[in-house]
């Protein structure tokens, strides 16, 4: 059997054709999804003396991927969308904004809000599930309120895309903030 020699020109032309074809079959542009609603859809938050500590969550959620549970033990990331900021940072910020927005009393209390999220993703059942335990402590680290919360936010039957997932997850976080305010505020 004789060795086959391929000229550099032929190899370069083949590589160029491959790259050109890859460019023609491009993926849709990557979307960056915000967890917070636009300012026009919510009240301007007046700062309170409550401080939401950085939300704790499992490592698999501490990233930019938008993930949904597609089976009991399987997470699938959306290929054309990512969070605009790491999920724990976005959740912390939205909790702070919502608490500041919804507080009617005790705004001047020097409270710390601690949240530990165990589950926070869309489920095969068609719901976003947020399972968290939280506590509010005062300046002396005494517990003012605490609770385990399980929030289920429905997703539309069709169109489970970045927008609908982001909206449902945002609503779940805002519901968690309202539970905290109702219990400790």
C-alpha positions in Angstrom: 0.0 0.0 0.0 1.4 3.4 -1.0 1.3 6.3 1.5 -1.1 9.0 0.5 0.3 12.6 0.4 -2.1 15.5 0.6 -0.8 18.9 -0.4 -1.0 21.8 2.0 -3.1 23.7 -0.4 -5.7 20.9 -0.5 -5.7 20.7 3.3 -6.1 24.4 3.7 -9.0 24.5 1.2 -10.7 21.6 3.1 -10.3 23.4 6.4 -11.6 26.7 5.0 -14.7 24.8 3.6 -15.3 23.2 6.9 -15.1 26.5 8.8 -17.4 28.2 6.2 -20.0 25.4 6.5 -19.8 25.7 10.3 -20.5 29.4 10.0 -23.6 28.8 7.8 -25.1 26.5 10.4 -24.7 28.9 13.3 -26.5 28.6 16.6 -29.1 31.3 17.6 -27.5 34.1 19.5 -26.9 33.5 23.2 -29.5 35.2 25.5 -28.5 36.7 28.8 -31.5 36.4 31.2 -32.1 38.6 34.2 -33.8 37.3 37.3 -35.0 40.8 38.3 -37.9 42.4 36.5 -37.4 45.7 34.8 -37.7 48.8 36.9 -40.9 49.8 35.0 -42.7 46.7 36.4 -42.0 47.3 40.1 -41.8 50.0 42.6 -38.6 51.8 43.3 -37.2 50.2 46.4 -36.4 52.5 49.4 -33.5 51.0 51.2 -34.2 49.5 54.6 -31.8 48.4 57.4 -32.4 44.8 56.6 -29.4 43.1 54.9 -29.8 40.0 52.8 -26.7 37.9 53.2 -25.5 36.1 50.1 -27.9 33.3 49.4 -26.4 29.8 49.7 -27.3 27.1 47.2 -25.8 23.8 45.9 -22.7 24.1 43.8 -24.5 22.9 40.7 -26.7 26.0 40.8 -23.8 28.4 41.5 -23.1 29.3 37.9 -24.4 31.0 34.8 -26.2 28.0 33.2 -30.0 28.0 33.1 -30.8 24.4 34.0 -34.0 22.4 34.1 -34.6 19.0 35.5 -35.6 16.8 32.6 -35.8 13.6 34.5 -35.5 12.6 38.2 -31.7 12.6 38.2 -30.9 14.6 35.0 -30.4 18.3 34.6 -30.2 19.8 31.2 -28.9 23.3 30.5 -30.6 25.6 28.0 -28.2 25.8 25.0 -29.0 29.3 23.9 -29.4 31.1 27.2 -27.4 31.9 30.4 -28.1 33.9 33.5 -26.7 37.5 33.2 -25.1 37.0 36.6 -24.4 34.0 38.8 -27.6 32.7 40.2 -26.8 33.2 44.0 -25.9 36.8 43.3 -29.1 37.4 41.3 -31.3 35.7 43.9 -29.7 37.8 46.7 -30.2 41.0 44.9 -33.9 40.2 44.0 -34.6 39.2 47.6 -33.1 42.5 48.9 -35.0 44.6 46.3 -38.3 42.8 47.1 -37.9 43.0 50.9 -37.1 46.7 50.7 -40.1 47.2 48.4 -42.6 45.3 50.5 -41.6 46.2 54.0 -44.3 48.3 55.8 -43.0 48.2 59.3 -39.7 47.5 61.0 -37.7 49.1 58.2 -35.3 50.6 60.7 -34.5 47.2 62.3 -30.9 46.0 61.9 -31.9 42.6 60.6 -29.9 40.0 58.7 -31.7 37.7 56.3 -30.0 34.2 55.8 -31.3 32.0 53.0 -30.2 28.5 52.1 -31.7 27.2 48.9 -31.8 23.4 48.5 -33.7 23.2 45.2 -34.4 25.8 42.6 -35.1 24.7 39.0 -37.9 23.9 36.6 -39.2 20.3 37.2 -40.6 17.8 34.7 -44.0 18.4 36.3 -44.1 21.8 34.7 -43.3 23.9 37.8 -40.4 25.8 39.1 -39.7 24.5 42.6 -37.9 26.6 45.2 -37.1 24.8 48.4 -35.3 26.9 51.0 -34.8 27.4 54.7 -34.4 30.9 56.0 -34.0 32.9 59.2 -34.0 36.5 60.1 -31.6 37.6 63.0 -31.3 40.8 64.9 -28.1 42.7 65.7 -27.4 40.4 68.6 -27.8 37.3 66.4 -31.0 36.3 68.0 -33.5 34.6 65.7 -36.5 36.9 64.9 -38.2 34.5 62.5 -37.4 31.3 60.7 -39.1 28.9 58.3 -38.8 26.2 55.7 -40.4 27.4 52.4 -41.6 25.3 49.5 -42.7 27.5 46.6 -44.1 26.1 43.3 -44.6 28.4 40.4 -46.3 27.0 37.2 -44.6 27.1 33.8 -46.7 27.5 30.7 -47.5 24.1 29.0 -45.8 25.3 25.9 -42.8 27.5 25.4 -40.5 26.5 28.2 -37.8 28.9 27.1 -35.4 31.3 28.7 -38.1 34.0 29.1 -40.8 31.9 30.7 -38.3 30.1 33.0 -36.7 33.4 34.0 -40.1 34.9 34.7 -41.3 31.9 36.8 -38.0 31.7 38.8 -38.2 35.5 39.4 -41.8 35.1 40.7 -40.7 32.3 43.0 -37.9 34.4 44.6 -40.3 37.4 45.0 -42.8 35.0 46.8 -40.0 33.9 49.1 -39.2 37.5 49.9 -42.9 38.2 50.7 -43.0 35.2 53.0 -40.0 36.5 54.9 -41.5 40.0 55.2 -44.9 38.5 56.3 -43.2 36.5 59.1 -40.5 38.9 60.3 -41.7 42.3 59.1 
